Amino acid sequence: MDAERYHVPLIFSEFGACFDGQECANEINSSTDAFDDHLASWAYWQYKSFSDFTTTAGTREGMFNSDGTPQALKL
């Protein structure tokens, strides 16, 4: 891994921009498990919706629904 070779910290910060559902939860869990296995830091891409125009997930990629309730599978 380049981070090890160059002795620099590694952080993953743009992953998981997906809709609420089991497939999305699986994607998030497999990603964070891999990051943890390699002692890499991570932060979920979008905590809540800011009407990001760069995504295809629209307002549903955050951790919360538009009414403020959490997307339980992502938690």
N, CA, C and O atoms as a Tripos MOL2 file, in Angstrom:
@<TRIPOS>MOLECULE
protein
  300   299    75     0     0
PROTEIN
NO_CHARGES

@<TRIPOS>ATOM
      1 N           0.8450   -1.1620    0.0000 N.3       1 MET1
      2 CA          0.0000    0.0000    0.0000 C.3       1 MET1
      3 C           0.9010    1.2380    0.0000 C.2       1 MET1
      4 O           1.8750    1.2870    0.7510 O.2       1 MET1
      5 N           0.5960    2.2170   -0.8120 N.am      2 ASP2
      6 CA          1.4270    3.4210   -0.9120 C.3       2 ASP2
      7 C           1.5420    4.1700    0.4090 C.2       2 ASP2
      8 O           2.5920    4.7420    0.7030 O.2       2 ASP2
      9 N           0.4880    4.1770    1.2020 N.am      3 ALA3
     10 CA          0.5430    4.8900    2.4830 C.3       3 ALA3
     11 C           1.6280    4.2980    3.3780 C.2       3 ALA3
     12 O           2.3610    5.0310    4.0430 O.2       3 ALA3
     13 N           1.7270    2.9770    3.3920 N.am      4 GLU4
     14 CA          2.7870    2.3310    4.1800 C.3       4 GLU4
     15 C           4.1550    2.6560    3.6180 C.2       4 GLU4
     16 O           5.0750    2.9900    4.3650 O.2       4 GLU4
     17 N           4.2940    2.5620    2.3250 N.am      5 ARG5
     18 CA          5.5810    2.7960    1.6750 C.3       5 ARG5
     19 C           6.0770    4.2130    1.9160 C.2       5 ARG5
     20 O           7.2700    4.4200    2.1360 O.2       5 ARG5
     21 N           5.1830    5.1860    1.8780 N.am      6 TYR6
     22 CA          5.5760    6.5840    2.0510 C.3       6 TYR6
     23 C           5.4020    7.0910    3.4950 C.2       6 TYR6
     24 O           5.6770    8.2540    3.7890 O.2       6 TYR6
     25 N           4.9440    6.2030    4.3860 N.am      7 HIS7
     26 CA          4.7720    6.5450    5.8060 C.3       7 HIS7
     27 C           3.8710    7.7670    6.0060 C.2       7 HIS7
     28 O           4.2180    8.7160    6.7090 O.2       7 HIS7
     29 N           2.7160    7.7080    5.3670 N.am      8 VAL8
     30 CA          1.7270    8.7860    5.5070 C.3       8 VAL8
     31 C           0.3950    8.1740    5.9590 C.2       8 VAL8
     32 O           0.1170    7.0080    5.6770 O.2       8 VAL8
     33 N          -0.4220    8.9620    6.6600 N.am      9 PRO9
     34 CA         -1.7340    8.4420    7.0720 C.3       9 PRO9
     35 C          -2.6490    8.2580    5.8600 C.2       9 PRO9
     36 O          -2.4810    8.9050    4.8270 O.2       9 PRO9
     37 N          -3.6000    7.3770    6.0150 N.am     10 LEU10
     38 CA         -4.5280    7.0740    4.9270 C.3      10 LEU10
     39 C          -5.9450    7.3100    5.4230 C.2      10 LEU10
     40 O          -6.3320    6.8130    6.4810 O.2      10 LEU10
     41 N          -6.7200    8.0730    4.6520 N.am     11 ILE11
     42 CA         -8.1210    8.3060    4.9890 C.3      11 ILE11
     43 C          -8.9800    8.1570    3.7350 C.2      11 ILE11
     44 O          -8.6300    8.6350    2.6560 O.2      11 ILE11
     45 N         -10.1040    7.4880    3.9090 N.am     12 PHE12
     46 CA        -11.0900    7.3520    2.8420 C.3      12 PHE12
     47 C         -12.2590    8.2500    3.2100 C.2      12 PHE12
     48 O         -12.8250    8.1390    4.2970 O.2      12 PHE12
     49 N         -12.6150    9.1420    2.2910 N.am     13 SER13
     50 CA        -13.6340   10.1300    2.6460 C.3      13 SER13
     51 C         -14.7640   10.2680    1.6350 C.2      13 SER13
     52 O         -15.7150   11.0070    1.8900 O.2      13 SER13
     53 N         -14.6970    9.6070    0.5350 N.am     14 GLU14
     54 CA        -15.7830    9.7210   -0.4490 C.3      14 GLU14
     55 C         -16.2030    8.3380   -0.8950 C.2      14 GLU14
     56 O         -15.7650    7.8370   -1.9310 O.2      14 GLU14
     57 N         -17.0560    7.7360   -0.0990 N.am     15 PHE15
     58 CA        -17.5960    6.4210   -0.4350 C.3      15 PHE15
     59 C         -19.0130    6.3450    0.0990 C.2      15 PHE15
     60 O         -19.3970    7.1270    0.9680 O.2      15 PHE15
     61 N         -19.7870    5.4120   -0.4140 N.am     16 GLY16
     62 CA        -21.1030    5.1630    0.1380 C.3      16 GLY16
     63 C         -22.2120    6.0740   -0.3170 C.2      16 GLY16
     64 O         -23.2730    6.0960    0.3080 O.2      16 GLY16
     65 N         -22.0170    6.8180   -1.3660 N.am     17 ALA17
     66 CA        -23.1100    7.6710   -1.8630 C.3      17 ALA17
     67 C         -24.1300    6.7640   -2.5450 C.2      17 ALA17
     68 O         -24.0980    6.5720   -3.7610 O.2      17 ALA17
     69 N         -25.0270    6.2150   -1.7440 N.am     18 CYS18
     70 CA        -25.9910    5.2620   -2.2880 C.3      18 CYS18
     71 C         -27.3340    5.4250   -1.5820 C.2      18 CYS18
     72 O         -27.4330    6.0790   -0.5440 O.2      18 CYS18
     73 N         -28.3480    4.8260   -2.1600 N.am     19 PHE19
     74 CA        -29.6980    4.9020   -1.6220 C.3      19 PHE19
     75 C         -29.8250    4.0350   -0.3780 C.2      19 PHE19
     76 O         -29.0070    3.1410   -0.1590 O.2      19 PHE19
     77 N         -30.8270    4.2880    0.4270 N.am     20 ASP20
     78 CA        -31.0880    3.4870    1.6120 C.3      20 ASP20
     79 C         -31.6310    2.1330    1.1830 C.2      20 ASP20
     80 O         -32.6490    2.0630    0.4950 O.2      20 ASP20
     81 N         -30.9780    1.0870    1.5730 N.am     21 GLY21
     82 CA        -31.3990   -0.2660    1.2530 C.3      21 GLY21
     83 C         -30.3030   -1.2450    1.6230 C.2      21 GLY21
     84 O         -29.1970   -0.8370    1.9790 O.2      21 GLY21
     85 N         -30.5980   -2.5300    1.5430 N.am     22 GLN22
     86 CA        -29.6380   -3.5530    1.9510 C.3      22 GLN22
     87 C         -28.3750   -3.5370    1.0950 C.2      22 GLN22
     88 O         -27.2770   -3.7240    1.6180 O.2      22 GLN22
     89 N         -28.5130   -3.3190   -0.2030 N.am     23 GLU23
     90 CA        -27.3380   -3.2820   -1.0750 C.3      23 GLU23
     91 C         -26.3870   -2.1510   -0.6650 C.2      23 GLU23
     92 O         -25.1690   -2.3280   -0.6510 O.2      23 GLU23
     93 N         -26.9450   -1.0170   -0.3410 N.am     24 CYS24
     94 CA        -26.1550    0.1210    0.1120 C.3      24 CYS24
     95 C         -25.4820   -0.1920    1.4490 C.2      24 CYS24
     96 O         -24.2960    0.0850    1.6290 O.2      24 CYS24
     97 N         -26.2350   -0.7660    2.3810 N.am     25 ALA25
     98 CA        -25.6760   -1.1330    3.6840 C.3      25 ALA25
     99 C         -24.5200   -2.1170    3.5170 C.2      25 ALA25
    100 O         -23.5040   -2.0060    4.2040 O.2      25 ALA25
    101 N         -24.6700   -3.0730    2.6120 N.am     26 ASN26
    102 CA        -23.5930   -4.0350    2.3480 C.3      26 ASN26
    103 C         -22.3550   -3.3340    1.8090 C.2      26 ASN26
    104 O         -21.2340   -3.6520    2.2050 O.2      26 ASN26
    105 N         -22.5590   -2.3740    0.8990 N.am     27 GLU27
    106 CA        -21.4430   -1.6160    0.3280 C.3      27 GLU27
    107 C         -20.7010   -0.8440    1.4180 C.2      27 GLU27
    108 O         -19.4710   -0.8640    1.4770 O.2      27 GLU27
    109 N         -21.4500   -0.1720    2.2670 N.am     28 ILE28
    110 CA        -20.8450    0.6120    3.3500 C.3      28 ILE28
    111 C         -20.0890   -0.3030    4.3120 C.2      28 ILE28
    112 O         -18.9480   -0.0220    4.6780 O.2      28 ILE28
    113 N         -20.7360   -1.4050    4.7210 N.am     29 ASN29
    114 CA        -20.1030   -2.3170    5.6760 C.3      29 ASN29
    115 C         -18.8560   -2.9770    5.1160 C.2      29 ASN29
    116 O         -17.8530   -3.0880    5.8220 O.2      29 ASN29
    117 N         -18.8910   -3.4120    3.8800 N.am     30 SER30
    118 CA        -17.7000   -4.0500    3.3080 C.3      30 SER30
    119 C         -16.5680   -3.0390    3.1480 C.2      30 SER30
    120 O         -15.4010   -3.3790    3.3400 O.2      30 SER30
    121 N         -16.9040   -1.8110    2.8010 N.am     31 SER31
    122 CA        -15.8810   -0.7700    2.6750 C.3      31 SER31
    123 C         -15.2500   -0.4620    4.0300 C.2      31 SER31
    124 O         -14.0260   -0.4750    4.1650 O.2      31 SER31
    125 N         -16.0840   -0.1840    5.0330 N.am     32 THR32
    126 CA        -15.5360    0.1840    6.3420 C.3      32 THR32
    127 C         -14.7870   -0.9790    6.9930 C.2      32 THR32
    128 O         -13.8130   -0.7550    7.7130 O.2      32 THR32
    129 N         -15.2200   -2.2060    6.7560 N.am     33 ASP33
    130 CA        -14.4810   -3.3700    7.2690 C.3      33 ASP33
    131 C         -13.0780   -3.4290    6.6590 C.2      33 ASP33
    132 O         -12.1010   -3.6830    7.3620 O.2      33 ASP33
    133 N         -12.9860   -3.1930    5.3470 N.am     34 ALA34
    134 CA        -11.6850   -3.2040    4.6730 C.3      34 ALA34
    135 C         -10.8000   -2.0660    5.1730 C.2      34 ALA34
    136 O          -9.6050   -2.2570    5.3940 O.2      34 ALA34
    137 N         -11.3880   -0.8810    5.3500 N.am     35 PHE35
    138 CA        -10.6100    0.2500    5.8700 C.3      35 PHE35
    139 C         -10.0800   -0.0770    7.2660 C.2      35 PHE35
    140 O          -8.9090    0.1590    7.5620 O.2      35 PHE35
    141 N         -10.9440   -0.6170    8.1150 N.am     36 ASP36
    142 CA        -10.5420   -0.9640    9.4780 C.3      36 ASP36
    143 C          -9.4630   -2.0470    9.4890 C.2      36 ASP36
    144 O          -8.5360   -1.9900   10.2970 O.2      36 ASP36
    145 N          -9.5790   -3.0250    8.6030 N.am     37 ASP37
    146 CA         -8.5750   -4.0950    8.5250 C.3      37 ASP37
    147 C          -7.1830   -3.5490    8.2490 C.2      37 ASP37
    148 O          -6.1840   -4.1250    8.6790 O.2      37 ASP37
    149 N          -7.1250   -2.4300    7.5260 N.am     38 HIS38
    150 CA         -5.8370   -1.8210    7.1690 C.3      38 HIS38
    151 C          -5.5090   -0.5940    8.0220 C.2      38 HIS38
    152 O          -4.6020    0.1740    7.7020 O.2      38 HIS38
    153 N          -6.2700   -0.4220    9.1240 N.am     39 LEU39
    154 CA         -6.0630    0.6960   10.0440 C.3      39 LEU39
    155 C          -6.0930    2.0470    9.3350 C.2      39 LEU39
    156 O          -5.3400    2.9620    9.6690 O.2      39 LEU39
    157 N          -6.9860    2.1470    8.3440 N.am     40 ALA40
    158 CA         -7.1600    3.3990    7.6070 C.3      40 ALA40
    159 C          -8.3360    4.1650    8.2120 C.2      40 ALA40
    160 O          -9.3460    3.5710    8.5910 O.2      40 ALA40
    161 N          -8.1970    5.4550    8.2960 N.am     41 SER41
    162 CA         -9.2920    6.2960    8.7830 C.3      41 SER41
    163 C         -10.3480    6.4250    7.7040 C.2      41 SER41
    164 O         -10.0600    6.2630    6.5180 O.2      41 SER41
    165 N         -11.5730    6.7170    8.1170 N.am     42 TRP42
    166 CA        -12.6290    6.9110    7.1300 C.3      42 TRP42
    167 C         -13.7190    7.8240    7.6830 C.2      42 TRP42
    168 O         -13.8950    7.9410    8.8960 O.2      42 TRP42
    169 N         -14.4350    8.4590    6.7830 N.am     43 ALA43
    170 CA        -15.5890    9.2840    7.1210 C.3      43 ALA43
    171 C         -16.6140    9.1110    6.0060 C.2      43 ALA43
    172 O         -16.2830    9.2260    4.8250 O.2      43 ALA43
    173 N         -17.8430    8.8360    6.3830 N.am     44 TYR44
    174 CA        -18.8900    8.6600    5.3760 C.3      44 TYR44
    175 C         -19.0490    9.9460    4.5740 C.2      44 TYR44
    176 O         -18.9670   11.0430    5.1270 O.2      44 TYR44
    177 N         -19.2720    9.8120    3.3010 N.am     45 TRP45
    178 CA        -19.2650   10.9360    2.3700 C.3      45 TRP45
    179 C         -20.2280   12.0390    2.7600 C.2      45 TRP45
    180 O         -19.8320   13.2040    2.8070 O.2      45 TRP45
    181 N         -21.4610   11.7150    3.0370 N.am     46 GLN46
    182 CA        -22.4250   12.7930    3.2560 C.3      46 GLN46
    183 C         -23.3100   12.4800    4.4460 C.2      46 GLN46
    184 O         -24.1710   11.6020    4.3850 O.2      46 GLN46
    185 N         -23.0860   13.2100    5.5290 N.am     47 TYR47
    186 CA        -23.8630   13.0210    6.7490 C.3      47 TYR47
    187 C         -25.3440   13.3190    6.5160 C.2      47 TYR47
    188 O         -26.2050   12.5240    6.8920 O.2      47 TYR47
    189 N         -25.6380   14.4540    5.9000 N.am     48 LYS48
    190 CA        -27.0210   14.7780    5.5580 C.3      48 LYS48
    191 C         -27.0370   15.4630    4.1980 C.2      48 LYS48
    192 O         -25.9920   15.8420    3.6690 O.2      48 LYS48
    193 N         -28.1970   15.6130    3.6550 N.am     49 SER49
    194 CA        -28.3280   16.1680    2.3130 C.3      49 SER49
    195 C         -28.0490   17.6680    2.2830 C.2      49 SER49
    196 O         -28.5570   18.4370    3.0980 O.2      49 SER49
    197 N         -27.2400   18.0440    1.3350 N.am     50 PHE50
    198 CA        -26.9980   19.4590    1.0640 C.3      50 PHE50
    199 C         -27.3380   19.7620   -0.3920 C.2      50 PHE50
    200 O         -26.8270   20.7150   -0.9810 O.2      50 PHE50
    201 N         -28.2240   18.9180   -0.9640 N.am     51 SER51
    202 CA        -28.6340   19.0480   -2.3680 C.3      51 SER51
    203 C         -27.4280   19.0380   -3.2970 C.2      51 SER51
    204 O         -27.3050   19.8740   -4.1930 O.2      51 SER51
    205 N         -26.5420   18.0760   -3.0660 N.am     52 ASP52
    206 CA        -25.3250   17.9320   -3.8660 C.3      52 ASP52
    207 C         -25.6860   17.6030   -5.3150 C.2      52 ASP52
    208 O         -26.3060   16.5750   -5.5840 O.2      52 ASP52
    209 N         -25.3050   18.4600   -6.2290 N.am     53 PHE53
    210 CA        -25.6330   18.2590   -7.6370 C.3      53 PHE53
    211 C         -24.6440   17.3240   -8.3330 C.2      53 PHE53
    212 O         -24.8230   17.0190   -9.5120 O.2      53 PHE53
    213 N         -23.6140   16.8640   -7.6370 N.am     54 THR54
    214 CA        -22.6030   16.0030   -8.2810 C.3      54 THR54
    215 C         -22.9010   14.5280   -8.1250 C.2      54 THR54
    216 O         -22.0820   13.7000   -8.5230 O.2      54 THR54
    217 N         -24.0350   14.1680   -7.5630 N.am     55 THR55
    218 CA        -24.3400   12.7680   -7.3100 C.3      55 THR55
    219 C         -25.6280   12.3490   -8.0070 C.2      55 THR55
    220 O         -26.4980   13.1720   -8.2900 O.2      55 THR55
    221 N         -25.7290   11.0650   -8.2730 N.am     56 THR56
    222 CA        -26.9630   10.5360   -8.8480 C.3      56 THR56
    223 C         -27.9400   10.1270   -7.7630 C.2      56 THR56
    224 O         -29.1000    9.8400   -8.0570 O.2      56 THR56
    225 N         -27.4910   10.0950   -6.5020 N.am     57 ALA57
    226 CA        -28.3590    9.6780   -5.3990 C.3      57 ALA57
    227 C         -29.2400   10.8150   -4.9060 C.2      57 ALA57
    228 O         -30.1350   10.5890   -4.0920 O.2      57 ALA57
    229 N         -29.0090   12.0050   -5.3740 N.am     58 GLY58
    230 CA        -29.8460   13.1300   -4.9750 C.3      58 GLY58
    231 C         -29.8040   13.3740   -3.4870 C.2      58 GLY58
    232 O         -28.7280   13.3880   -2.8890 O.2      58 GLY58
    233 N         -30.9580   13.5650   -2.8790 N.am     59 THR59
    234 CA        -31.0060   13.8680   -1.4460 C.3      59 THR59
    235 C         -31.0320   12.6100   -0.5900 C.2      59 THR59
    236 O         -31.1330   12.7060    0.6330 O.2      59 THR59
    237 N         -30.9450   11.4440   -1.1960 N.am     60 ARG60
    238 CA        -31.0630   10.2020   -0.4240 C.3      60 ARG60
    239 C         -29.7220    9.5710   -0.0900 C.2      60 ARG60
    240 O         -29.7010    8.4760    0.4720 O.2      60 ARG60
    241 N         -28.6100   10.2030   -0.4050 N.am     61 GLU61
    242 CA        -27.3240    9.5700   -0.1370 C.3      61 GLU61
    243 C         -26.8200    9.8170    1.2800 C.2      61 GLU61
    244 O         -25.8910    9.1400    1.7210 O.2      61 GLU61
    245 N         -27.3980   10.7550    1.9960 N.am     62 GLY62
    246 CA        -26.9810   11.0430    3.3650 C.3      62 GLY62
    247 C         -27.4680    9.9750    4.3320 C.2      62 GLY62
    248 O         -28.0140    8.9520    3.9210 O.2      62 GLY62
    249 N         -27.2660   10.2220    5.6160 N.am     63 MET63
    250 CA        -27.6570    9.2810    6.6600 C.3      63 MET63
    251 C         -29.1060    9.4650    7.1040 C.2      63 MET63
    252 O         -29.6350    8.6670    7.8770 O.2      63 MET63
    253 N         -29.7460   10.5380    6.5990 N.am     64 PHE64
    254 CA        -31.1070   10.8520    7.0350 C.3      64 PHE64
    255 C         -32.0420   11.0240    5.8500 C.2      64 PHE64
    256 O         -31.6260   11.4260    4.7630 O.2      64 PHE64
    257 N         -33.3100   10.7130    6.0760 N.am     65 ASN65
    258 CA        -34.3500   10.9500    5.0830 C.3      65 ASN65
    259 C         -34.6930   12.4360    5.0810 C.2      65 ASN65
    260 O         -34.2790   13.1750    5.9740 O.2      65 ASN65
    261 N         -35.4440   12.8670    4.0840 N.am     66 SER66
    262 CA        -35.7890   14.2900    3.9750 C.3      66 SER66
    263 C         -36.6300   14.7830    5.1520 C.2      66 SER66
    264 O         -36.6580   15.9840    5.4250 O.2      66 SER66
    265 N         -37.3200   13.8720    5.8570 N.am     67 ASP67
    266 CA        -38.1090   14.2800    7.0280 C.3      67 ASP67
    267 C         -37.2940   14.2780    8.3200 C.2      67 ASP67
    268 O         -37.8370   14.5430    9.3920 O.2      67 ASP67
    269 N         -35.9830   13.9780    8.2260 N.am     68 GLY68
    270 CA        -35.1080   14.0050    9.3940 C.3      68 GLY68
    271 C         -34.9360   12.6760   10.0980 C.2      68 GLY68
    272 O         -34.0990   12.5510   10.9920 O.2      68 GLY68
    273 N         -35.7160   11.6830    9.7080 N.am     69 THR69
    274 CA        -35.5580   10.3640   10.3290 C.3      69 THR69
    275 C         -34.3050    9.6750    9.7690 C.2      69 THR69
    276 O         -33.9660    9.8610    8.6000 O.2      69 THR69
    277 N         -33.6160    8.8760   10.6080 N.am     70 PRO70
    278 CA        -32.3890    8.2360   10.1290 C.3      70 PRO70
    279 C         -32.6830    7.0830    9.1610 C.2      70 PRO70
    280 O         -33.7130    6.4170    9.2640 O.2      70 PRO70
    281 N         -31.7830    6.8670    8.2470 N.am     71 GLN71
    282 CA        -31.8410    5.6980    7.3670 C.3      71 GLN71
    283 C         -31.1710    4.5670    8.1350 C.2      71 GLN71
    284 O         -29.9480    4.4270    8.1120 O.2      71 GLN71
    285 N         -31.9770    3.7660    8.8100 N.am     72 ALA72
    286 CA        -31.5120    2.7890    9.7990 C.3      72 ALA72
    287 C         -30.4530    1.8270    9.2750 C.2      72 ALA72
    288 O         -29.5160    1.4980   10.0020 O.2      72 ALA72
    289 N         -30.5780    1.3720    8.0420 N.am     73 LEU73
    290 CA        -29.6000    0.4120    7.5160 C.3      73 LEU73
    291 C         -28.2130    1.0090    7.3740 C.2      73 LEU73
    292 O         -27.2170    0.2890    7.4340 O.2      73 LEU73
    293 N         -28.1400    2.3110    7.1890 N.am     74 LYS74
    294 CA        -26.8360    2.9680    7.0720 C.3      74 LYS74
    295 C         -26.1670    3.1740    8.4260 C.2      74 LYS74
    296 O         -24.9470    3.3230    8.5030 O.2      74 LYS74
    297 N         -26.9570    3.1810    9.4820 N.am     75 LEU75
    298 CA        -26.3940    3.3990   10.8100 C.3      75 LEU75
    299 C         -25.7790    2.1240   11.3130 C.2      75 LEU75
    300 O         -25.2460    2.0910   12.4220 O.2      75 LEU75
@<TRIPOS>BOND
     1     1     2 1
     2     2     3 1
     3     3     4 2
     4     3     5 am
     5     5     6 1
     6     6     7 1
     7     7     8 2
     8     7     9 am
     9     9    10 1
    10    10    11 1
    11    11    12 2
    12    11    13 am
    13    13    14 1
    14    14    15 1
    15    15    16 2
    16    15    17 am
    17    17    18 1
    18    18    19 1
    19    19    20 2
    20    19    21 am
    21    21    22 1
    22    22    23 1
    23    23    24 2
    24    23    25 am
    25    25    26 1
    26    26    27 1
    27    27    28 2
    28    27    29 am
    29    29    30 1
    30    30    31 1
    31    31    32 2
    32    31    33 am
    33    33    34 1
    34    34    35 1
    35    35    36 2
    36    35    37 am
    37    37    38 1
    38    38    39 1
    39    39    40 2
    40    39    41 am
    41    41    42 1
    42    42    43 1
    43    43    44 2
    44    43    45 am
    45    45    46 1
    46    46    47 1
    47    47    48 2
    48    47    49 am
    49    49    50 1
    50    50    51 1
    51    51    52 2
    52    51    53 am
    53    53    54 1
    54    54    55 1
    55    55    56 2
    56    55    57 am
    57    57    58 1
    58    58    59 1
    59    59    60 2
    60    59    61 am
    61    61    62 1
    62    62    63 1
    63    63    64 2
    64    63    65 am
    65    65    66 1
    66    66    67 1
    67    67    68 2
    68    67    69 am
    69    69    70 1
    70    70    71 1
    71    71    72 2
    72    71    73 am
    73    73    74 1
    74    74    75 1
    75    75    76 2
    76    75    77 am
    77    77    78 1
    78    78    79 1
    79    79    80 2
    80    79    81 am
    81    81    82 1
    82    82    83 1
    83    83    84 2
    84    83    85 am
    85    85    86 1
    86    86    87 1
    87    87    88 2
    88    87    89 am
    89    89    90 1
    90    90    91 1
    91    91    92 2
    92    91    93 am
    93    93    94 1
    94    94    95 1
    95    95    96 2
    96    95    97 am
    97    97    98 1
    98    98    99 1
    99    99   100 2
   100    99   101 am
   101   101   102 1
   102   102   103 1
   103   103   104 2
   104   103   105 am
   105   105   106 1
   106   106   107 1
   107   107   108 2
   108   107   109 am
   109   109   110 1
   110   110   111 1
   111   111   112 2
   112   111   113 am
   113   113   114 1
   114   114   115 1
   115   115   116 2
   116   115   117 am
   117   117   118 1
   118   118   119 1
   119   119   120 2
   120   119   121 am
   121   121   122 1
   122   122   123 1
   123   123   124 2
   124   123   125 am
   125   125   126 1
   126   126   127 1
   127   127   128 2
   128   127   129 am
   129   129   130 1
   130   130   131 1
   131   131   132 2
   132   131   133 am
   133   133   134 1
   134   134   135 1
   135   135   136 2
   136   135   137 am
   137   137   138 1
   138   138   139 1
   139   139   140 2
   140   139   141 am
   141   141   142 1
   142   142   143 1
   143   143   144 2
   144   143   145 am
   145   145   146 1
   146   146   147 1
   147   147   148 2
   148   147   149 am
   149   149   150 1
   150   150   151 1
   151   151   152 2
   152   151   153 am
   153   153   154 1
   154   154   155 1
   155   155   156 2
   156   155   157 am
   157   157   158 1
   158   158   159 1
   159   159   160 2
   160   159   161 am
   161   161   162 1
   162   162   163 1
   163   163   164 2
   164   163   165 am
   165   165   166 1
   166   166   167 1
   167   167   168 2
   168   167   169 am
   169   169   170 1
   170   170   171 1
   171   171   172 2
   172   171   173 am
   173   173   174 1
   174   174   175 1
   175   175   176 2
   176   175   177 am
   177   177   178 1
   178   178   179 1
   179   179   180 2
   180   179   181 am
   181   181   182 1
   182   182   183 1
   183   183   184 2
   184   183   185 am
   185   185   186 1
   186   186   187 1
   187   187   188 2
   188   187   189 am
   189   189   190 1
   190   190   191 1
   191   191   192 2
   192   191   193 am
   193   193   194 1
   194   194   195 1
   195   195   196 2
   196   195   197 am
   197   197   198 1
   198   198   199 1
   199   199   200 2
   200   199   201 am
   201   201   202 1
   202   202   203 1
   203   203   204 2
   204   203   205 am
   205   205   206 1
   206   206   207 1
   207   207   208 2
   208   207   209 am
   209   209   210 1
   210   210   211 1
   211   211   212 2
   212   211   213 am
   213   213   214 1
   214   214   215 1
   215   215   216 2
   216   215   217 am
   217   217   218 1
   218   218   219 1
   219   219   220 2
   220   219   221 am
   221   221   222 1
   222   222   223 1
   223   223   224 2
   224   223   225 am
   225   225   226 1
   226   226   227 1
   227   227   228 2
   228   227   229 am
   229   229   230 1
   230   230   231 1
   231   231   232 2
   232   231   233 am
   233   233   234 1
   234   234   235 1
   235   235   236 2
   236   235   237 am
   237   237   238 1
   238   238   239 1
   239   239   240 2
   240   239   241 am
   241   241   242 1
   242   242   243 1
   243   243   244 2
   244   243   245 am
   245   245   246 1
   246   246   247 1
   247   247   248 2
   248   247   249 am
   249   249   250 1
   250   250   251 1
   251   251   252 2
   252   251   253 am
   253   253   254 1
   254   254   255 1
   255   255   256 2
   256   255   257 am
   257   257   258 1
   258   258   259 1
   259   259   260 2
   260   259   261 am
   261   261   262 1
   262   262   263 1
   263   263   264 2
   264   263   265 am
   265   265   266 1
   266   266   267 1
   267   267   268 2
   268   267   269 am
   269   269   270 1
   270   270   271 1
   271   271   272 2
   272   271   273 am
   273   273   274 1
   274   274   275 1
   275   275   276 2
   276   275   277 am
   277   277   278 1
   278   278   279 1
   279   279   280 2
   280   279   281 am
   281   281   282 1
   282   282   283 1
   283   283   284 2
   284   283   285 am
   285   285   286 1
   286   286   287 1
   287   287   288 2
   288   287   289 am
   289   289   290 1
   290   290   291 1
   291   291   292 2
   292   291   293 am
   293   293   294 1
   294   294   295 1
   295   295   296 2
   296   295   297 am
   297   297   298 1
   298   298   299 1
   299   299   300 2
@<TRIPOS>SUBSTRUCTURE
     1 MET1         2 RESIDUE 1 A MET
     2 ASP2         6 RESIDUE 1 A ASP
     3 ALA3        10 RESIDUE 1 A ALA
     4 GLU4        14 RESIDUE 1 A GLU
     5 ARG5        18 RESIDUE 1 A ARG
     6 TYR6        22 RESIDUE 1 A TYR
     7 HIS7        26 RESIDUE 1 A HIS
     8 VAL8        30 RESIDUE 1 A VAL
     9 PRO9        34 RESIDUE 1 A PRO
    10 LEU10       38 RESIDUE 1 A LEU
    11 ILE11       42 RESIDUE 1 A ILE
    12 PHE12       46 RESIDUE 1 A PHE
    13 SER13       50 RESIDUE 1 A SER
    14 GLU14       54 RESIDUE 1 A GLU
    15 PHE15       58 RESIDUE 1 A PHE
    16 GLY16       62 RESIDUE 1 A GLY
    17 ALA17       66 RESIDUE 1 A ALA
    18 CYS18       70 RESIDUE 1 A CYS
    19 PHE19       74 RESIDUE 1 A PHE
    20 ASP20       78 RESIDUE 1 A ASP
    21 GLY21       82 RESIDUE 1 A GLY
    22 GLN22       86 RESIDUE 1 A GLN
    23 GLU23       90 RESIDUE 1 A GLU
    24 CYS24       94 RESIDUE 1 A CYS
    25 ALA25       98 RESIDUE 1 A ALA
    26 ASN26      102 RESIDUE 1 A ASN
    27 GLU27      106 RESIDUE 1 A GLU
    28 ILE28      110 RESIDUE 1 A ILE
    29 ASN29      114 RESIDUE 1 A ASN
    30 SER30      118 RESIDUE 1 A SER
    31 SER31      122 RESIDUE 1 A SER
    32 THR32      126 RESIDUE 1 A THR
    33 ASP33      130 RESIDUE 1 A ASP
    34 ALA34      134 RESIDUE 1 A ALA
    35 PHE35      138 RESIDUE 1 A PHE
    36 ASP36      142 RESIDUE 1 A ASP
    37 ASP37      146 RESIDUE 1 A ASP
    38 HIS38      150 RESIDUE 1 A HIS
    39 LEU39      154 RESIDUE 1 A LEU
    40 ALA40      158 RESIDUE 1 A ALA
    41 SER41      162 RESIDUE 1 A SER
    42 TRP42      166 RESIDUE 1 A TRP
    43 ALA43      170 RESIDUE 1 A ALA
    44 TYR44      174 RESIDUE 1 A TYR
    45 TRP45      178 RESIDUE 1 A TRP
    46 GLN46      182 RESIDUE 1 A GLN
    47 TYR47      186 RESIDUE 1 A TYR
    48 LYS48      190 RESIDUE 1 A LYS
    49 SER49      194 RESIDUE 1 A SER
    50 PHE50      198 RESIDUE 1 A PHE
    51 SER51      202 RESIDUE 1 A SER
    52 ASP52      206 RESIDUE 1 A ASP
    53 PHE53      210 RESIDUE 1 A PHE
    54 THR54      214 RESIDUE 1 A THR
    55 THR55      218 RESIDUE 1 A THR
    56 THR56      222 RESIDUE 1 A THR
    57 ALA57      226 RESIDUE 1 A ALA
    58 GLY58      230 RESIDUE 1 A GLY
    59 THR59      234 RESIDUE 1 A THR
    60 ARG60      238 RESIDUE 1 A ARG
    61 GLU61      242 RESIDUE 1 A GLU
    62 GLY62      246 RESIDUE 1 A GLY
    63 MET63      250 RESIDUE 1 A MET
    64 PHE64      254 RESIDUE 1 A PHE
    65 ASN65      258 RESIDUE 1 A ASN
    66 SER66      262 RESIDUE 1 A SER
    67 ASP67      266 RESIDUE 1 A ASP
    68 GLY68      270 RESIDUE 1 A GLY
    69 THR69      274 RESIDUE 1 A THR
    70 PRO70      278 RESIDUE 1 A PRO
    71 GLN71      282 RESIDUE 1 A GLN
    72 ALA72      286 RESIDUE 1 A ALA
    73 LEU73      290 RESIDUE 1 A LEU
    74 LYS74      294 RESIDUE 1 A LYS
    75 LEU75      298 RESIDUE 1 A LEU
